[in-house]
Amino acid sequence: MERGRNGVALTDDTKGLTRAHEGHTLRVWFSNGEIALVRLESVDVHDNCHLCPGYAGIIYDILETNQPGRYEKNSPGAAYWSEFPDIGKWELVDET
């Protein structure tokens, strides 16, 4: 089991995403059926937060999605959060 810097076990599977993927473009298949092209802004594992050990997810910008209606009410350029259990799979689209 992966552990954060504070030694607390991380309860969520990070699906192989690490902070090294930040800034990259990914195609993500979410558990709700959404397939999105995203720019990964942050991989957040809260590994130094004693109040929420194991709470983890990603912060990202939507570039394309098969469910655009989900985002109509939000401001252009808004960032989004998803917890790791909501991610079915992902693939790296770029290397930059």
ABEGO torsion letter per residue (X at the ends): XBBBAAGBBBABBAGGBBAAABGBBBBBBBAAGBBBBBBBABBBAGAABAABBGBBEBBBBBABBABAAAAAABBBGBBBBBBAAABABBBBABAX
